[in-house]
Amino acid sequence: MADDEIDYNIVFPDAGTSERHWQGTKEPVVILLGWAGCKDKHLSKYCSIYNEQGCVTIRYTAPLKTVFISESFGYKELSSTALKLLEILYDYEVENSPIFFHIFSNGGFMLYRYIVELLQSDKQFSSLNVIGAIVDSAPDSGNVLGALRALTATLGPKISPVLKYVLLALFAVGVFLLRIVLYPLTKYIHKNHYDAVQERPPAWPHLYLYSRADQVVRHRNIEVFMGTLKQKGVPVDSFDFVSSPHVGHFRDFPEQYTLKCRTFLVACMKDLERTEVKKRQRAQNQ
């Protein structure tokens, strides 16, 4: 694959499935952004939630080195990835369809941050119609402890304990220097994803799926984030699965998780339909 390409997967539903669920309207395009270290076979299981509903799905997971090295140390490599993901919509001529996001953990949320910024500032994408987003197990504030918890979970139990602690120590020192010691000099250049989206949140509805049992991303940080978005007028809903681990809600509660996702997507589509009806009525009255 060429350097300017990204490793994504796109799935189109058959016409009958799409027509049955969306009754002649354009089917939603659901963009799924995987967690750090997520395997495609795992992300594809989430895609089936939407493919069975007649949606187009695009799935992508950012490389580990990008999430934990490039982004953690201030190099905004994911910004160009965000641009390429949005250009895929034009490549497959689905840019006029309703766009919906499903984001996992901080690895997915970092990329979502740059997508949001492009949608807010780049005229090329001003016509894209984003109807909503689901955020699973994110976001966490950009502190050193949170980054270490995420890296520890990603490395997993199979890695050598000595190597793991060496990697964690090097990572902690580097992030500490950037985020703490040099923060007064770099905070405007290297603003973390949590602060960036919190300061300029997107206007479309969000559903946050999380758990107080999550040992990687603290539920309190998610709740504070949601509170800020609500204060700024963003429609926010949430559900606490209570006992499931980090990005483990679907695995532990598959039926409930699937229902939450599909119900929220349908609600967003109904909001879009109501908005379009009002536009047509205003046009007729002019």
PASEBA-1860 file (N, C-alpha, C; in nm, 3 decimals):
! residues 286
1> MADDEIDY> 0.084/-0.121/0.000/0.000/0.000/0.000/0.087/0.125/0.000 ~ 0.055/0.225/-0.079/0.135/0.346/-0.091/0.133/0.427/0.038 ~ 0.234/0.517/0.051/0.247/0.594/0.174/0.129/0.685/0.198 ~ 0.064/0.731/0.089/-0.046/0.825/0.106/-0.181/0.755/0.125 ~ -0.180/0.623/0.139/-0.303/0.549/0.160/-0.313/0.504/0.304 ~ -0.434/0.473/0.348/-0.456/0.419/0.481/-0.529/0.286/0.470 ~ -0.509/0.203/0.568/-0.562/0.066/0.565/-0.701/0.064/0.628 ~ -0.803/0.082/0.546/-0.941/0.085/0.595/-1.022/-0.024/0.527
9> NIVFPDAG> -1.143/-0.047/0.578/-1.236/-0.142/0.516/-1.372/-0.074/0.501 ~ -1.434/-0.093/0.387/-1.567/-0.038/0.364/-1.660/-0.151/0.320 ~ -1.781/-0.151/0.375/-1.880/-0.255/0.345/-2.011/-0.187/0.305 ~ -2.065/-0.228/0.190/-2.193/-0.177/0.144/-2.302/-0.283/0.168 ~ -2.419/-0.242/0.214/-2.528/-0.338/0.235/-2.592/-0.375/0.102 ~ -2.661/-0.487/0.098/-2.737/-0.517/-0.023/-2.860/-0.426/-0.028 ~ -2.908/-0.403/-0.147/-3.016/-0.306/-0.169/-3.142/-0.341/-0.089 ~ -3.171/-0.469/-0.079/-3.292/-0.509/-0.007/-3.287/-0.476/0.140
17> TSERHWQG> -3.172/-0.500/0.204/-3.157/-0.469/0.346/-3.168/-0.320/0.371 ~ -3.103/-0.242/0.285/-3.105/-0.097/0.300/-3.247/-0.042/0.284 ~ -3.317/-0.089/0.182/-3.453/-0.041/0.155/-3.547/-0.078/0.269 ~ -3.530/-0.197/0.324/-3.618/-0.242/0.431/-3.606/-0.154/0.556 ~ -3.486/-0.109/0.585/-3.464/-0.032/0.707/-3.482/0.118/0.688 ~ -3.447/0.169/0.569/-3.448/0.314/0.551/-3.553/0.362/0.452 ~ -3.630/0.274/0.394/-3.751/0.306/0.317/-3.728/0.417/0.214 ~ -3.627/0.397/0.132/-3.608/0.490/0.022/-3.519/0.608/0.053
25> TKEPVVIL> -3.492/0.637/0.180/-3.400/0.745/0.213/-3.257/0.695/0.199 ~ -3.164/0.786/0.192/-3.024/0.745/0.181/-2.979/0.677/0.309 ~ -2.917/0.559/0.295/-2.873/0.487/0.414/-2.758/0.561/0.480 ~ -2.748/0.553/0.613/-2.637/0.619/0.683/-2.504/0.554/0.649 ~ -2.400/0.634/0.654/-2.263/0.585/0.645/-2.203/0.593/0.786 ~ -2.170/0.479/0.842/-2.118/0.474/0.978/-1.967/0.456/0.973 ~ -1.894/0.550/1.032/-1.748/0.544/1.037/-1.707/0.500/1.176 ~ -1.641/0.383/1.184/-1.598/0.327/1.312/-1.448/0.347/1.328
33> LGWAGCKD> -1.408/0.408/1.439/-1.267/0.438/1.467/-1.223/0.353/1.585 ~ -1.137/0.254/1.559/-1.101/0.155/1.660/-1.009/0.206/1.769 ~ -1.004/0.131/1.878/-0.916/0.163/1.990/-0.772/0.121/1.956 ~ -0.675/0.175/2.030/-0.535/0.143/2.005/-0.511/-0.006/2.023 ~ -0.453/-0.068/1.923/-0.428/-0.211/1.929/-0.544/-0.297/1.886 ~ -0.652/-0.236/1.842/-0.771/-0.310/1.800/-0.743/-0.388/1.671 ~ -0.781/-0.515/1.670/-0.768/-0.596/1.550/-0.893/-0.579/1.464 ~ -0.874/-0.586/1.334/-0.986/-0.562/1.244/-1.099/-0.662/1.264
41> KHLSKYCS> -1.065/-0.785/1.300/-1.170/-0.886/1.321/-1.260/-0.848/1.439 ~ -1.205/-0.775/1.535/-1.287/-0.729/1.648/-1.375/-0.612/1.606 ~ -1.316/-0.518/1.531/-1.393/-0.401/1.489/-1.504/-0.441/1.392 ~ -1.480/-0.546/1.313/-1.581/-0.591/1.217/-1.707/-0.641/1.287 ~ -1.695/-0.691/1.411/-1.811/-0.736/1.486/-1.904/-0.618/1.519 ~ -1.843/-0.504/1.546/-1.923/-0.383/1.570/-1.988/-0.336/1.440 ~ -1.916/-0.353/1.329/-1.972/-0.315/1.200/-2.100/-0.391/1.169 ~ -2.106/-0.516/1.214/-2.225/-0.598/1.185/-2.350/-0.539/1.248
49> IYNEQGCV> -2.335/-0.465/1.357/-2.449/-0.397/1.420/-2.519/-0.309/1.317 ~ -2.439/-0.242/1.235/-2.492/-0.145/1.140/-2.515/-0.206/1.002 ~ -2.431/-0.300/0.961/-2.453/-0.364/0.831/-2.587/-0.435/0.827 ~ -2.625/-0.497/0.937/-2.754/-0.566/0.943/-2.872/-0.470/0.941 ~ -2.844/-0.342/0.964/-2.946/-0.237/0.957/-2.944/-0.166/0.821 ~ -2.867/-0.217/0.727/-2.864/-0.157/0.594/-2.778/-0.034/0.583 ~ -2.675/-0.023/0.668/-2.585/0.093/0.664/-2.457/0.059/0.587 ~ -2.397/0.161/0.529/-2.260/0.151/0.480/-2.168/0.167/0.600
57> TIRYTAPL> -2.064/0.087/0.610/-1.969/0.103/0.720/-1.828/0.119/0.668 ~ -1.756/0.211/0.733/-1.612/0.230/0.707/-1.543/0.211/0.840 ~ -1.445/0.122/0.845/-1.377/0.099/0.972/-1.226/0.121/0.955 ~ -1.169/0.181/1.059/-1.026/0.214/1.056/-0.973/0.221/1.198 ~ -0.852/0.170/1.218/-0.783/0.179/1.346/-0.645/0.239/1.324 ~ -0.613/0.344/1.396/-0.483/0.409/1.382/-0.372/0.319/1.436 ~ -0.254/0.320/1.374/-0.141/0.239/1.422/-0.100/0.278/1.563 ~ -0.048/0.179/1.637/-0.006/0.203/1.775/0.099/0.313/1.786
65> KTVFISES> 0.194/0.312/1.693/0.302/0.410/1.702/0.249/0.552/1.685 ~ 0.143/0.566/1.608/0.085/0.698/1.589/0.015/0.746/1.715 ~ -0.060/0.657/1.778/-0.136/0.695/1.898/-0.046/0.721/2.016 ~ 0.051/0.632/2.041/0.130/0.641/2.163/0.263/0.714/2.148 ~ 0.307/0.736/2.025/0.434/0.807/2.007/0.410/0.941/1.941 ~ 0.363/0.937/1.815/0.345/1.063/1.742/0.253/1.159/1.814 ~ 0.132/1.113/1.849/0.034/1.202/1.912/0.074/1.240/2.055 ~ 0.127/1.144/2.131/0.163/1.172/2.270/0.273/1.276/2.281
73> FGYKELSS> 0.358/1.284/2.178/0.469/1.377/2.183/0.449/1.498/2.093 ~ 0.324/1.519/2.053/0.288/1.646/1.991/0.291/1.651/1.840 ~ 0.326/1.541/1.773/0.326/1.540/1.626/0.189/1.496/1.578 ~ 0.116/1.586/1.513/-0.024/1.561/1.478/-0.037/1.477/1.351 ~ 0.014/1.356/1.357/0.011/1.267/1.242/-0.132/1.227/1.204 ~ -0.219/1.218/1.303/-0.356/1.177/1.277/-0.437/1.284/1.204 ~ -0.387/1.403/1.199/-0.458/1.510/1.127/-0.468/1.476/0.978 ~ -0.359/1.427/0.918/-0.363/1.389/0.777/-0.447/1.264/0.756
81> TALKLLEI> -0.448/1.174/0.856/-0.533/1.054/0.847/-0.680/1.093/0.846 ~ -0.717/1.190/0.929/-0.855/1.237/0.933/-0.898/1.290/0.797 ~ -0.809/1.363/0.732/-0.839/1.417/0.599/-0.863/1.304/0.499 ~ -0.778/1.202/0.503/-0.793/1.089/0.410/-0.923/1.013/0.434 ~ -0.963/0.999/0.560/-1.087/0.928/0.590/-1.208/1.002/0.534 ~ -1.209/1.133/0.548/-1.320/1.210/0.494/-1.320/1.208/0.341 ~ -1.203/1.203/0.281/-1.196/1.198/0.134/-1.250/1.066/0.080 ~ -1.247/0.961/0.161/-1.302/0.832/0.120/-1.451/0.846/0.086
89> LYDYEVEN> -1.522/0.931/0.158/-1.664/0.952/0.133/-1.687/0.999/-0.011 ~ -1.598/1.085/-0.060/-1.609/1.136/-0.196/-1.564/1.031/-0.297 ~ -1.463/0.952/-0.260/-1.414/0.847/-0.350/-1.524/0.747/-0.384 ~ -1.608/0.716/-0.284/-1.716/0.618/-0.304/-1.852/0.684/-0.329 ~ -1.851/0.816/-0.346/-1.970/0.895/-0.380/-2.083/0.875/-0.278 ~ -2.047/0.878/-0.149/-2.148/0.871/-0.043/-2.144/0.998/0.043 ~ -2.086/1.104/-0.013/-2.071/1.227/0.065/-2.205/1.296/0.093 ~ -2.308/1.260/0.019/-2.440/1.320/0.042/-2.527/1.238/0.136
97> SPIFFHIF> -2.474/1.128/0.184/-2.549/1.043/0.278/-2.532/1.095/0.421 ~ -2.624/1.059/0.511/-2.605/1.093/0.652/-2.480/1.023/0.706 ~ -2.397/1.097/0.781/-2.272/1.043/0.835/-2.286/1.025/0.986 ~ -2.241/0.910/1.034/-2.254/0.874/1.175/-2.121/0.814/1.221 ~ -2.077/0.850/1.341/-1.949/0.801/1.393/-1.969/0.707/1.512 ~ -1.881/0.608/1.520/-1.875/0.521/1.638/-1.727/0.513/1.677 ~ -1.695/0.569/1.794/-1.556/0.591/1.834/-1.523/0.507/1.957 ~ -1.403/0.448/1.958/-1.362/0.362/2.067/-1.235/0.413/2.136
105> SNGGFMLY> -1.244/0.431/2.265/-1.132/0.464/2.352/-1.058/0.589/2.304 ~ -0.947/0.619/2.370/-0.873/0.740/2.334/-0.810/0.729/2.196 ~ -0.774/0.607/2.155/-0.714/0.590/2.023/-0.807/0.634/1.913 ~ -0.936/0.601/1.924/-1.034/0.646/1.827/-1.070/0.792/1.846 ~ -1.073/0.836/1.972/-1.114/0.974/2.000/-1.011/1.075/1.952 ~ -0.883/1.038/1.958/-0.780/1.129/1.905/-0.805/1.159/1.758 ~ -0.836/1.055/1.682/-0.864/1.073/1.539/-0.993/1.150/1.518 ~ -1.092/1.121/1.599/-1.221/1.192/1.592/-1.200/1.341/1.614
113> RYIVELLQ> -1.110/1.377/1.704/-1.081/1.518/1.733/-1.042/1.592/1.606 ~ -0.955/1.531/1.524/-0.910/1.597/1.402/-1.019/1.598/1.295 ~ -1.101/1.495/1.293/-1.215/1.494/1.200/-1.310/1.608/1.234 ~ -1.338/1.624/1.363/-1.426/1.732/1.408/-1.369/1.867/1.366 ~ -1.239/1.886/1.385/-1.178/2.014/1.350/-1.187/2.040/1.199 ~ -1.170/1.937/1.119/-1.185/1.954/0.974/-1.328/1.991/0.936 ~ -1.423/1.924/0.997/-1.564/1.953/0.968/-1.604/2.094/1.010 ~ -1.535/2.146/1.111/-1.566/2.279/1.161/-1.498/2.390/1.082
121> SDKQFSSL> -1.383/2.358/1.019/-1.302/2.466/0.963/-1.272/2.454/0.814 ~ -1.285/2.336/0.756/-1.247/2.317/0.616/-1.371/2.325/0.525 ~ -1.371/2.419/0.433/-1.486/2.439/0.344/-1.513/2.317/0.256 ~ -1.409/2.238/0.232/-1.425/2.120/0.148/-1.529/2.023/0.206 ~ -1.540/2.022/0.339/-1.627/1.925/0.405/-1.751/1.988/0.470 ~ -1.776/2.114/0.437/-1.887/2.186/0.501/-2.023/2.129/0.464 ~ -2.031/2.059/0.350/-2.160/2.005/0.307/-2.190/1.867/0.365 ~ -2.093/1.805/0.432/-2.116/1.674/0.490/-2.220/1.685/0.603
129> NVIGAIVD> -2.311/1.590/0.607/-2.422/1.594/0.701/-2.402/1.491/0.811 ~ -2.335/1.532/0.917/-2.312/1.443/1.031/-2.434/1.447/1.122 ~ -2.489/1.330/1.151/-2.613/1.326/1.229/-2.592/1.282/1.373 ~ -2.476/1.227/1.407/-2.456/1.185/1.545/-2.329/1.104/1.563 ~ -2.298/1.074/1.690/-2.178/0.996/1.721/-2.198/0.918/1.850 ~ -2.147/0.796/1.851/-2.141/0.714/1.972/-1.996/0.706/2.016 ~ -1.971/0.729/2.144/-1.835/0.725/2.199/-1.830/0.615/2.304 ~ -1.746/0.515/2.281/-1.734/0.399/2.369/-1.602/0.410/2.447
137> SAPDSGNV> -1.613/0.418/2.580/-1.496/0.416/2.670/-1.399/0.531/2.645 ~ -1.449/0.651/2.629/-1.365/0.769/2.605/-1.452/0.893/2.627 ~ -1.386/1.011/2.639/-1.241/1.033/2.639/-1.186/1.041/2.781 ~ -1.055/1.029/2.792/-0.986/1.050/2.918/-0.906/1.178/2.908 ~ -0.886/1.245/3.019/-0.807/1.367/3.017/-0.662/1.331/2.986 ~ -0.590/1.424/2.928/-0.456/1.395/2.880/-0.350/1.398/2.988 ~ -0.368/1.320/3.096/-0.266/1.318/3.201/-0.175/1.197/3.184 ~ -0.064/1.200/3.255/0.037/1.095/3.241/-0.017/0.961/3.289
145> LGALRALT> -0.088/0.961/3.402/-0.141/0.835/3.455/-0.240/0.770/3.359 ~ -0.324/0.853/3.298/-0.421/0.800/3.203/-0.352/0.739/3.082 ~ -0.247/0.806/3.032/-0.173/0.754/2.918/-0.102/0.623/2.953 ~ -0.049/0.614/3.074/0.018/0.491/3.117/-0.081/0.376/3.131 ~ -0.201/0.404/3.182/-0.302/0.299/3.194/-0.339/0.246/3.055 ~ -0.354/0.338/2.962/-0.390/0.297/2.826/-0.279/0.215/2.761 ~ -0.155/0.257/2.776/-0.044/0.184/2.717/-0.027/0.047/2.781 ~ -0.045/0.038/2.912/-0.035/-0.090/2.982/-0.140/-0.187/2.930
153> ATLGPKIS> -0.262/-0.139/2.912/-0.370/-0.225/2.862/-0.341/-0.270/2.719 ~ -0.283/-0.182/2.639/-0.255/-0.216/2.500/-0.142/-0.318/2.488 ~ -0.039/-0.305/2.571/0.073/-0.399/2.567/0.029/-0.540/2.604 ~ -0.067/-0.549/2.697/-0.122/-0.680/2.732/-0.032/-0.762/2.821 ~ -0.076/-0.882/2.861/-0.002/-0.964/2.957/0.110/-1.048/2.896 ~ 0.114/-1.061/2.763/0.210/-1.153/2.700/0.350/-1.095/2.688 ~ 0.364/-0.964/2.694/0.494/-0.901/2.679/0.580/-0.927/2.802 ~ 0.712/-0.934/2.783/0.805/-0.954/2.894/0.789/-0.844/2.999
161> PVLKYVLL> 0.779/-0.880/3.128/0.762/-0.779/3.233/0.873/-0.674/3.232 ~ 0.998/-0.717/3.209/1.110/-0.624/3.207/1.094/-0.525/3.093 ~ 1.066/-0.576/2.973/1.047/-0.489/2.858/0.930/-0.395/2.879 ~ 0.822/-0.448/2.937/0.704/-0.363/2.960/0.737/-0.246/3.050 ~ 0.808/-0.272/3.160/0.839/-0.163/3.253/0.938/-0.064/3.195 ~ 1.030/-0.112/3.111/1.122/-0.020/3.045/1.046/0.072/2.950 ~ 0.956/0.014/2.871/0.876/0.094/2.777/0.788/0.194/2.851 ~ 0.726/0.149/2.959/0.640/0.238/3.036/0.720/0.352/3.098
169> ALFAVGVF> 0.840/0.321/3.147/0.924/0.423/3.209/0.967/0.528/3.107 ~ 1.011/0.483/2.990/1.052/0.577/2.886/0.935/0.663/2.841 ~ 0.821/0.599/2.824/0.702/0.672/2.781/0.662/0.776/2.887 ~ 0.664/0.735/3.014/0.623/0.825/3.122/0.714/0.947/3.131 ~ 0.844/0.925/3.119/0.939/1.036/3.125/0.915/1.134/3.011 ~ 0.899/1.079/2.891/0.877/1.165/2.775/0.750/1.246/2.785 ~ 0.640/1.181/2.822/0.512/1.250/2.834/0.516/1.350/2.948 ~ 0.582/1.314/3.058/0.594/1.405/3.171/0.666/1.534/3.130
177> LLRIVLYP> 0.774/1.520/3.055/0.848/1.639/3.012/0.762/1.727/2.922 ~ 0.690/1.666/2.830/0.609/1.743/2.736/0.486/1.803/2.800 ~ 0.415/1.720/2.878/0.284/1.762/2.929/0.293/1.840/3.061 ~ 0.400/1.821/3.137/0.409/1.887/3.268/0.517/1.995/3.267 ~ 0.641/1.956/3.243/0.753/2.051/3.251/0.743/2.159/3.144 ~ 0.714/2.116/3.021/0.709/2.212/2.909/0.568/2.260/2.877 ~ 0.470/2.223/2.959/0.331/2.255/2.927/0.306/2.404/2.905 ~ 0.363/2.495/2.988/0.338/2.638/2.963/0.382/2.684/2.825
185> LTKYIHKN> 0.483/2.617/2.767/0.533/2.656/2.635/0.461/2.585/2.521 ~ 0.405/2.468/2.550/0.351/2.384/2.442/0.200/2.368/2.445 ~ 0.131/2.421/2.543/-0.012/2.392/2.557/-0.094/2.440/2.438 ~ -0.050/2.546/2.371/-0.126/2.595/2.256/-0.089/2.519/2.128 ~ 0.032/2.461/2.126/0.075/2.386/2.009/0.030/2.240/2.020 ~ 0.039/2.184/2.139/0.013/2.041/2.159/-0.110/2.019/2.248 ~ -0.216/2.089/2.219/-0.338/2.073/2.299/-0.390/1.930/2.286 ~ -0.419/1.867/2.400/-0.463/1.727/2.394/-0.607/1.718/2.343
193> HYDAVQER> -0.644/1.597/2.303/-0.774/1.575/2.239/-0.890/1.606/2.331 ~ -0.875/1.576/2.460/-0.981/1.598/2.558/-1.015/1.747/2.565 ~ -0.912/1.831/2.581/-0.932/1.975/2.590/-0.980/2.034/2.458 ~ -0.924/1.986/2.347/-0.957/2.042/2.217/-1.105/2.025/2.183 ~ -1.158/1.904/2.202/-1.300/1.880/2.170/-1.390/1.945/2.273 ~ -1.345/1.949/2.397/-1.425/2.011/2.503/-1.442/2.161/2.479 ~ -1.339/2.225/2.427/-1.344/2.369/2.403/-1.428/2.404/2.280 ~ -1.418/2.319/2.174/-1.496/2.344/2.051/-1.569/2.216/2.011
201> PPAWPHLY> -1.672/2.180/2.085/-1.741/2.053/2.056/-1.827/2.063/1.931 ~ -1.847/1.950/1.864/-1.940/1.947/1.750/-2.083/1.957/1.801 ~ -2.173/2.003/1.716/-2.310/2.030/1.760/-2.401/1.908/1.753 ~ -2.363/1.805/1.678/-2.452/1.691/1.660/-2.465/1.607/1.789 ~ -2.571/1.528/1.801/-2.596/1.450/1.923/-2.489/1.343/1.946 ~ -2.462/1.317/2.075/-2.365/1.215/2.115/-2.427/1.119/2.216 ~ -2.387/0.993/2.206/-2.421/0.892/2.306/-2.291/0.836/2.361 ~ -2.271/0.850/2.492/-2.150/0.800/2.557/-2.182/0.669/2.629
209> LYSRADQV> -2.110/0.564/2.591/-2.125/0.432/2.652/-1.998/0.404/2.732 ~ -2.013/0.382/2.861/-1.896/0.368/2.948/-1.930/0.277/3.066 ~ -1.834/0.262/3.158/-1.856/0.179/3.275/-1.772/0.232/3.391 ~ -1.830/0.234/3.507/-1.756/0.276/3.625/-1.650/0.173/3.665 ~ -1.657/0.053/3.606/-1.557/-0.050/3.633/-1.435/-0.038/3.541 ~ -1.437/0.055/3.447/-1.328/0.075/3.353/-1.201/0.116/3.430 ~ -1.094/0.040/3.414/-0.968/0.069/3.482/-0.868/0.143/3.393 ~ -0.907/0.172/3.270/-0.818/0.244/3.180/-0.860/0.390/3.167
217> VRHRNIEV> -0.985/0.412/3.133/-1.041/0.548/3.126/-1.139/0.566/3.240 ~ -1.110/0.656/3.329/-1.193/0.674/3.448/-1.329/0.733/3.412 ~ -1.433/0.673/3.469/-1.569/0.717/3.434/-1.593/0.862/3.475 ~ -1.525/0.907/3.581/-1.544/1.045/3.626/-1.499/1.144/3.520 ~ -1.391/1.113/3.449/-1.343/1.202/3.343/-1.443/1.212/3.228 ~ -1.506/1.099/3.197/-1.607/1.099/3.091/-1.728/1.182/3.134 ~ -1.768/1.167/3.259/-1.885/1.239/3.309/-1.860/1.389/3.314 ~ -1.740/1.430/3.352/-1.706/1.573/3.352/-1.710/1.627/3.209
225> FMGTLKQK> -1.656/1.550/3.117/-1.655/1.589/2.975/-1.798/1.606/2.924 ~ -1.884/1.508/2.953/-2.023/1.518/2.909/-2.092/1.640/2.967 ~ -2.063/1.669/3.093/-2.124/1.786/3.157/-2.087/1.915/3.087 ~ -1.963/1.926/3.045/-1.918/2.046/2.972/-1.990/2.059/2.839 ~ -2.003/1.947/2.768/-2.073/1.950/2.639/-2.219/1.991/2.656 ~ -2.284/1.939/2.758/-2.424/1.975/2.784/-2.437/2.124/2.811 ~ -2.343/2.180/2.888/-2.346/2.323/2.917/-2.333/2.407/2.791 ~ -2.268/2.351/2.689/-2.248/2.424/2.564/-2.358/2.393/2.462
233> GVPVDSFD> -2.460/2.322/2.505/-2.576/2.300/2.420/-2.571/2.179/2.331 ~ -2.472/2.092/2.350/-2.463/1.970/2.269/-2.560/1.865/2.324 ~ -2.645/1.806/2.240/-2.734/1.699/2.288/-2.652/1.576/2.328 ~ -2.655/1.540/2.455/-2.573/1.429/2.505/-2.660/1.331/2.582 ~ -2.645/1.204/2.548/-2.707/1.095/2.623/-2.596/1.000/2.665 ~ -2.623/0.914/2.763/-2.518/0.825/2.810/-2.578/0.702/2.875 ~ -2.492/0.600/2.888/-2.533/0.479/2.959/-2.411/0.418/3.027 ~ -2.426/0.390/3.155/-2.320/0.329/3.235/-2.349/0.179/3.247
241> FVSSPHVG> -2.261/0.095/3.189/-2.280/-0.049/3.196/-2.237/-0.107/3.331 ~ -2.180/-0.025/3.416/-2.147/-0.054/3.556/-2.033/-0.154/3.574 ~ -2.044/-0.273/3.516/-1.949/-0.379/3.550/-1.853/-0.420/3.438 ~ -1.875/-0.374/3.317/-1.791/-0.420/3.206/-1.658/-0.345/3.202 ~ -1.552/-0.410/3.152/-1.420/-0.347/3.146/-1.408/-0.252/3.029 ~ -1.292/-0.193/3.015/-1.263/-0.098/2.908/-1.290/-0.162/2.772 ~ -1.366/-0.092/2.687/-1.414/-0.139/2.557/-1.461/-0.285/2.561 ~ -1.523/-0.323/2.673/-1.575/-0.458/2.688/-1.725/-0.464/2.703
249> HFRDFPEQ> -1.792/-0.353/2.678/-1.937/-0.346/2.701/-2.013/-0.434/2.601 ~ -1.973/-0.432/2.477/-2.039/-0.514/2.375/-2.017/-0.663/2.402 ~ -1.897/-0.698/2.445/-1.866/-0.838/2.475/-1.950/-0.889/2.593 ~ -1.965/-0.807/2.697/-2.037/-0.851/2.817/-2.188/-0.837/2.804 ~ -2.233/-0.738/2.727/-2.378/-0.713/2.713/-2.413/-0.693/2.566 ~ -2.397/-0.794/2.483/-2.413/-0.778/2.338/-2.551/-0.730/2.295 ~ -2.657/-0.785/2.353/-2.793/-0.746/2.312/-2.824/-0.604/2.354 ~ -2.790/-0.570/2.478/-2.817/-0.436/2.528/-2.735/-0.332/2.453
257> YTLKCRTF> -2.610/-0.363/2.427/-2.522/-0.271/2.355/-2.575/-0.246/2.213 ~ -2.609/-0.355/2.145/-2.661/-0.344/2.008/-2.788/-0.259/2.004 ~ -2.876/-0.281/2.099/-3.001/-0.205/2.105/-2.974/-0.057/2.128 ~ -2.880/-0.025/2.216/-2.846/0.115/2.242/-2.796/0.183/2.114 ~ -2.709/0.113/2.042/-2.652/0.171/1.920/-2.759/0.194/1.814 ~ -2.838/0.092/1.789/-2.939/0.102/1.683/-3.048/0.203/1.717 ~ -3.089/0.206/1.842/-3.192/0.302/1.884/-3.144/0.445/1.867 ~ -3.018/0.469/1.904/-2.964/0.604/1.891/-2.949/0.645/1.745
265> LVACMKDL> -2.903/0.552/1.662/-2.891/0.581/1.519/-3.026/0.615/1.458 ~ -3.127/0.537/1.490/-3.262/0.563/1.436/-3.313/0.699/1.483 ~ -3.287/0.733/1.609/-3.330/0.863/1.662/-3.262/0.977/1.586 ~ -3.134/0.961/1.556/-3.062/1.064/1.481/-3.117/1.077/1.339 ~ -3.153/0.965/1.278/-3.211/0.968/1.144/-3.349/1.036/1.146 ~ -3.425/1.012/1.249/-3.556/1.077/1.261/-3.540/1.228/1.279 ~ -3.439/1.270/1.355/-3.411/1.413/1.371/-3.377/1.475/1.235 ~ -3.299/1.402/1.156/-3.263/1.450/1.023/-3.387/1.463/0.935
273> ERTEVKKR> -3.474/1.364/0.942/-3.595/1.366/0.861/-3.684/1.485/0.899 ~ -3.696/1.511/1.028/-3.777/1.626/1.072/-3.717/1.758/1.023 ~ -3.584/1.766/1.028/-3.517/1.888/0.981/-3.540/1.909/0.832 ~ -3.532/1.803/0.755/-3.551/1.815/0.610/-3.695/1.851/0.574 ~ -3.791/1.798/0.652/-3.932/1.833/0.629/-3.953/1.982/0.653 ~ -3.893/2.034/0.759/-3.906/2.177/0.789/-3.844/2.262/0.679 ~ -3.731/2.217/0.626/-3.666/2.291/0.517/-3.755/2.298/0.394 ~ -3.817/2.183/0.363/-3.907/2.180/0.246/-4.028/2.270/0.267
281> QRAQNQ> -4.081/2.271/0.387/-4.197/2.356/0.417/-4.162/2.503/0.405 ~ -4.044/2.541/0.455/-4.003/2.680/0.445/-3.983/2.720/0.299 ~ -3.927/2.627/0.221/-3.906/2.655/0.078/-4.037/2.675/0.005 ~ -4.139/2.595/0.042/-4.268/2.606/-0.023/-4.340/2.735/0.015 ~ -4.313/2.785/0.136/-4.381/2.905/0.184/-4.318/3.033/0.133 ~ -4.201/3.021/0.073/-4.133/3.142/0.024/-4.183/3.184/-0.113
END
